Amino acid sequence: MDQRGFSVDPSEAATPFVLPASRLQAWAALAERQHTLELVPAQRDYLAA
């Protein structure tokens, strides 16, 4: 376990920017949800203007 709280195997440590597919998928889903949440107030402001 490293200090971020998940285990890092040697191949992953050698390529820190290559994430396992499941982690990448979870991050992508979170980013998409965050983007949707950010989009709603922006649309409201645009419609109110």
MMTF fields as JSON, N, C-alpha, C and O atoms, coordinates in Angstrom:
{
  "mmtfVersion": "1.0.0",
  "mmtfProducer": "UNKNOWN",
  "numBonds": 195,
  "numAtoms": 196,
  "numGroups": 49,
  "numChains": 1,
  "numModels": 1,
  "chainsPerModel": [1],
  "groupsPerChain": [49],
  "chainIdList": ["A"],
  "bondAtomList": [4, 2, 8, 6, 12, 10, 16, 14, 20, 18, 24, 22, 28, 26, 32, 30, 36, 34, 40, 38, 44, 42, 48, 46, 52, 50, 56, 54, 60, 58, 64, 62, 68, 66, 72, 70, 76, 74, 80, 78, 84, 82, 88, 86, 92, 90, 96, 94, 100, 98, 104, 102, 108, 106, 112, 110, 116, 114, 120, 118, 124, 122, 128, 126, 132, 130, 136, 134, 140, 138, 144, 142, 148, 146, 152, 150, 156, 154, 160, 158, 164, 162, 168, 166, 172, 170, 176, 174, 180, 178, 184, 182, 188, 186, 192, 190],
  "bondOrderList": [1, 1, 1, 1, 1, 1, 1, 1, 1, 1, 1, 1, 1, 1, 1, 1, 1, 1, 1, 1, 1, 1, 1, 1, 1, 1, 1, 1, 1, 1, 1, 1, 1, 1, 1, 1, 1, 1, 1, 1, 1, 1, 1, 1, 1, 1, 1, 1],
  "groupList": [{"groupName": "MET", "atomNameList": ["N", "CA", "C", "O"], "elementList": ["N", "C", "C", "O"], "formalChargeList": [0, 0, 0, 0], "bondAtomList": [1, 0, 2, 1, 3, 2], "bondOrderList": [1, 1, 2], "singleLetterCode": "M", "chemCompType": "L-PEPTIDE LINKING"}, {"groupName": "ASP", "atomNameList": ["N", "CA", "C", "O"], "elementList": ["N", "C", "C", "O"], "formalChargeList": [0, 0, 0, 0], "bondAtomList": [1, 0, 2, 1, 3, 2], "bondOrderList": [1, 1, 2], "singleLetterCode": "D", "chemCompType": "L-PEPTIDE LINKING"}, {"groupName": "GLN", "atomNameList": ["N", "CA", "C", "O"], "elementList": ["N", "C", "C", "O"], "formalChargeList": [0, 0, 0, 0], "bondAtomList": [1, 0, 2, 1, 3, 2], "bondOrderList": [1, 1, 2], "singleLetterCode": "Q", "chemCompType": "L-PEPTIDE LINKING"}, {"groupName": "ARG", "atomNameList": ["N", "CA", "C", "O"], "elementList": ["N", "C", "C", "O"], "formalChargeList": [0, 0, 0, 0], "bondAtomList": [1, 0, 2, 1, 3, 2], "bondOrderList": [1, 1, 2], "singleLetterCode": "R", "chemCompType": "L-PEPTIDE LINKING"}, {"groupName": "GLY", "atomNameList": ["N", "CA", "C", "O"], "elementList": ["N", "C", "C", "O"], "formalChargeList": [0, 0, 0, 0], "bondAtomList": [1, 0, 2, 1, 3, 2], "bondOrderList": [1, 1, 2], "singleLetterCode": "G", "chemCompType": "PEPTIDE LINKING"}, {"groupName": "PHE", "atomNameList": ["N", "CA", "C", "O"], "elementList": ["N", "C", "C", "O"], "formalChargeList": [0, 0, 0, 0], "bondAtomList": [1, 0, 2, 1, 3, 2], "bondOrderList": [1, 1, 2], "singleLetterCode": "F", "chemCompType": "L-PEPTIDE LINKING"}, {"groupName": "SER", "atomNameList": ["N", "CA", "C", "O"], "elementList": ["N", "C", "C", "O"], "formalChargeList": [0, 0, 0, 0], "bondAtomList": [1, 0, 2, 1, 3, 2], "bondOrderList": [1, 1, 2], "singleLetterCode": "S", "chemCompType": "L-PEPTIDE LINKING"}, {"groupName": "VAL", "atomNameList": ["N", "CA", "C", "O"], "elementList": ["N", "C", "C", "O"], "formalChargeList": [0, 0, 0, 0], "bondAtomList": [1, 0, 2, 1, 3, 2], "bondOrderList": [1, 1, 2], "singleLetterCode": "V", "chemCompType": "L-PEPTIDE LINKING"}, {"groupName": "PRO", "atomNameList": ["N", "CA", "C", "O"], "elementList": ["N", "C", "C", "O"], "formalChargeList": [0, 0, 0, 0], "bondAtomList": [1, 0, 2, 1, 3, 2], "bondOrderList": [1, 1, 2], "singleLetterCode": "P", "chemCompType": "L-PEPTIDE LINKING"}, {"groupName": "GLU", "atomNameList": ["N", "CA", "C", "O"], "elementList": ["N", "C", "C", "O"], "formalChargeList": [0, 0, 0, 0], "bondAtomList": [1, 0, 2, 1, 3, 2], "bondOrderList": [1, 1, 2], "singleLetterCode": "E", "chemCompType": "L-PEPTIDE LINKING"}, {"groupName": "ALA", "atomNameList": ["N", "CA", "C", "O"], "elementList": ["N", "C", "C", "O"], "formalChargeList": [0, 0, 0, 0], "bondAtomList": [1, 0, 2, 1, 3, 2], "bondOrderList": [1, 1, 2], "singleLetterCode": "A", "chemCompType": "L-PEPTIDE LINKING"}, {"groupName": "THR", "atomNameList": ["N", "CA", "C", "O"], "elementList": ["N", "C", "C", "O"], "formalChargeList": [0, 0, 0, 0], "bondAtomList": [1, 0, 2, 1, 3, 2], "bondOrderList": [1, 1, 2], "singleLetterCode": "T", "chemCompType": "L-PEPTIDE LINKING"}, {"groupName": "LEU", "atomNameList": ["N", "CA", "C", "O"], "elementList": ["N", "C", "C", "O"], "formalChargeList": [0, 0, 0, 0], "bondAtomList": [1, 0, 2, 1, 3, 2], "bondOrderList": [1, 1, 2], "singleLetterCode": "L", "chemCompType": "L-PEPTIDE LINKING"}, {"groupName": "TRP", "atomNameList": ["N", "CA", "C", "O"], "elementList": ["N", "C", "C", "O"], "formalChargeList": [0, 0, 0, 0], "bondAtomList": [1, 0, 2, 1, 3, 2], "bondOrderList": [1, 1, 2], "singleLetterCode": "W", "chemCompType": "L-PEPTIDE LINKING"}, {"groupName": "HIS", "atomNameList": ["N", "CA", "C", "O"], "elementList": ["N", "C", "C", "O"], "formalChargeList": [0, 0, 0, 0], "bondAtomList": [1, 0, 2, 1, 3, 2], "bondOrderList": [1, 1, 2], "singleLetterCode": "H", "chemCompType": "L-PEPTIDE LINKING"}, {"groupName": "TYR", "atomNameList": ["N", "CA", "C", "O"], "elementList": ["N", "C", "C", "O"], "formalChargeList": [0, 0, 0, 0], "bondAtomList": [1, 0, 2, 1, 3, 2], "bondOrderList": [1, 1, 2], "singleLetterCode": "Y", "chemCompType": "L-PEPTIDE LINKING"}],
  "groupTypeList": [0, 1, 2, 3, 4, 5, 6, 7, 1, 8, 6, 9, 10, 10, 11, 8, 5, 7, 12, 8, 10, 6, 3, 12, 2, 10, 13, 10, 10, 12, 10, 9, 3, 2, 14, 11, 12, 9, 12, 7, 8, 10, 2, 3, 1, 15, 12, 10, 10],
  "groupIdList": [1, 2, 3, 4, 5, 6, 7, 8, 9, 10, 11, 12, 13, 14, 15, 16, 17, 18, 19, 20, 21, 22, 23, 24, 25, 26, 27, 28, 29, 30, 31, 32, 33, 34, 35, 36, 37, 38, 39, 40, 41, 42, 43, 44, 45, 46, 47, 48, 49],
  "secStructList": [7, 7, 6, 6, 1, 1, 7, 7, 7, 2, 2, 2, 2, 2, 1, 6, 6, 7, 7, 7, 2, 2, 2, 2, 2, 2, 2, 2, 2, 2, 2, 2, 2, 2, 2, 2, 2, 2, 2, 2, 2, 2, 2, 2, 2, 2, 2, 2, 7],
  "xCoordList": [0.848, 0.0, 0.88, 1.832, 0.575, 1.303, 0.47, -0.603, 0.954, 0.27, -1.062, -1.831, -1.345, -2.641, -3.733, -4.914, -3.355, -4.358, -4.711, -5.676, -3.966, -4.187, -2.842, -1.826, -2.845, -1.591, -1.083, -1.861, 0.227, 0.859, 1.785, 2.717, 1.542, 2.461, 3.603, 3.467, 4.722, 5.906, 5.646, 6.162, 4.85, 4.588, 3.781, 3.985, 2.863, 2.071, 2.943, 2.798, 3.849, 4.747, 5.681, 6.054, 6.053, 6.946, 6.228, 6.868, 4.913, 4.121, 2.986, 1.843, 3.271, 2.283, 1.068, 0.025, 1.189, 0.07, -0.85, -1.877, -0.488, -1.335, -2.113, -1.539, -3.41, -4.253, -4.986, -5.273, -5.29, -6.135, -7.473, -7.97, -8.042, -9.262, -10.391, -11.137, -10.526, -11.627, -11.489, -12.479, -10.256, -10.041, -10.277, -10.851, -9.833, -10.026, -11.513, -11.984, -12.247, -13.69, -14.394, -15.266, -14.01, -14.624, -14.333, -15.21, -13.102, -12.725, -13.512, -13.982, -13.648, -14.383, -15.854, -16.441, -16.444, -17.841, -17.994, -18.948, -17.05, -17.091, -16.922, -17.633, -15.99, -15.751, -16.984, -17.336, -17.628, -18.828, -19.954, -20.661, -20.115, -21.149, -20.851, -21.753, -19.571, -19.166, -19.428, -19.906, -19.12, -19.331, -20.818, -21.184, -21.669, -23.115, -23.59, -24.408, -23.08, -23.464, -23.021, -23.729, -21.847, -21.345, -22.13, -22.27, -22.636, -23.324, -24.685, -25.112, -25.363, -26.726, -26.788, -27.589, -25.979, -26.015, -25.607, -26.145, -24.67, -24.232, -25.388, -25.555, -26.168, -27.321, -28.373, -28.988, -28.575, -29.533, -29.117, -29.946, -27.824, -27.324, -27.516, -27.875, -27.274, -27.414, -28.876, -29.16, -29.793, -31.215, -31.732, -32.623, -31.178, -31.623, -31.088, -31.67, -29.984, -29.35, -30.171, -29.784],
  "yCoordList": [-1.199, 0.0, 1.245, 1.332, 2.187, 3.454, 4.452, 4.11, 5.67, 6.617, 7.112, 7.741, 6.845, 7.231, 6.232, 6.508, 5.075, 4.162, 3.013, 2.298, 2.805, 1.621, 1.008, 1.701, -0.286, -0.97, -0.592, -0.368, -0.53, -0.219, -1.374, -1.659, -2.035, -3.101, -2.49, -1.371, -3.196, -2.6, -2.089, -1.038, -2.819, -2.369, -1.08, -0.225, -0.934, 0.293, 1.456, 2.581, 1.179, 2.213, 2.704, 3.877, 1.805, 2.171, 3.041, 3.815, 2.918, 3.712, 4.38, 3.932, 5.44, 6.032, 6.627, 6.816, 6.925, 7.537, 6.508, 6.867, 5.231, 4.172, 3.563, 2.911, 3.776, 3.302, 2.036, 1.84, 1.177, 0.023, 0.489, 1.557, -0.301, 0.103, 0.435, 1.388, -0.339, -0.098, 1.255, 1.963, 1.621, 2.918, 4.04, 5.074, 3.832, 4.834, 5.02, 6.141, 3.901, 3.965, 4.723, 5.554, 4.43, 5.107, 6.605, 7.423, 6.955, 8.365, 9.05, 10.176, 8.365, 8.938, 9.157, 10.175, 8.198, 8.342, 9.519, 10.291, 9.651, 10.756, 12.093, 13.052, 12.159, 13.391, 13.774, 14.95, 12.782, 13.042, 13.571, 14.506, 12.964, 13.417, 14.838, 15.671, 15.114, 16.449, 17.467, 18.571, 17.101, 17.982, 18.297, 19.438, 17.298, 17.5, 18.456, 19.337, 18.291, 19.176, 20.613, 21.56, 20.771, 22.11, 22.74, 23.962, 21.912, 22.403, 22.998, 23.966, 22.444, 22.877, 24.341, 25.09, 24.79, 26.216, 27.118, 28.215, 26.668, 27.454, 27.644, 28.73, 26.614, 26.721, 27.658, 28.442, 27.571, 28.463, 29.922, 30.779, 30.199, 31.564, 32.047, 33.201, 31.151, 31.503, 31.813, 32.771, 31.01, 31.226, 32.488, 33.158, 32.814, 33.994, 35.288, 36.358, 35.18, 36.382, 36.964, 37.975],
  "zCoordList": [0.0, 0.0, 0.0, 0.775, -0.845, -0.78, 0.015, 0.51, 0.136, 1.015, 0.461, 1.188, -0.796, -1.351, -0.995, -1.205, -0.457, 0.053, -0.879, -0.61, -1.971, -2.781, -3.143, -3.193, -3.393, -3.662, -5.053, -5.979, -5.169, -6.446, -6.782, -6.031, -7.887, -8.273, -9.083, -9.577, -9.231, -9.878, -11.29, -11.67, -12.075, -13.44, -13.45, -14.313, -12.494, -12.41, -11.943, -12.422, -11.007, -10.507, -11.615, -11.646, -12.517, -13.611, -14.641, -15.352, -14.723, -15.665, -14.904, -14.996, -14.156, -13.25, -13.953, -13.327, -15.241, -15.943, -16.587, -17.161, -16.496, -17.038, -15.886, -15.014, -15.886, -14.795, -15.211, -16.392, -14.243, -14.56, -15.131, -14.773, -16.003, -16.706, -15.739, -15.965, -14.664, -13.73, -13.058, -12.871, -12.693, -12.05, -13.053, -12.712, -14.284, -15.33, -15.623, -15.815, -15.653, -15.882, -14.767, -15.023, -13.528, -12.386, -12.434, -12.157, -12.787, -12.89, -14.005, -13.843, -15.13, -16.255, -15.901, -16.267, -15.188, -14.773, -13.819, -13.919, -12.897, -11.942, -12.658, -12.358, -13.596, -14.343, -15.163, -15.256, -15.751, -16.553, -15.676, -16.053, -14.5, -13.567, -13.098, -13.008, -12.797, -12.359, -13.472, -13.206, -14.705, -15.847, -16.0, -16.282, -15.816, -15.914, -14.835, -15.102, -13.612, -12.514, -12.779, -12.436, -13.389, -13.702, -14.848, -14.915, -15.74, -16.925, -16.57, -17.198, -15.587, -15.262, -14.824, -15.383, -13.848, -13.488, -14.655, -14.807, -15.466, -16.611, -17.597, -18.151, -17.815, -18.708, -18.122, -18.844, -16.806, -16.15, -16.319, -16.625, -16.118, -16.274, -17.712, -17.946, -18.669, -20.074, -20.41, -21.128, -19.894, -20.163, -19.48, -20.003, -18.317, -17.578, -18.194, -18.015, -18.913, -19.471, -20.624, -21.209]
}
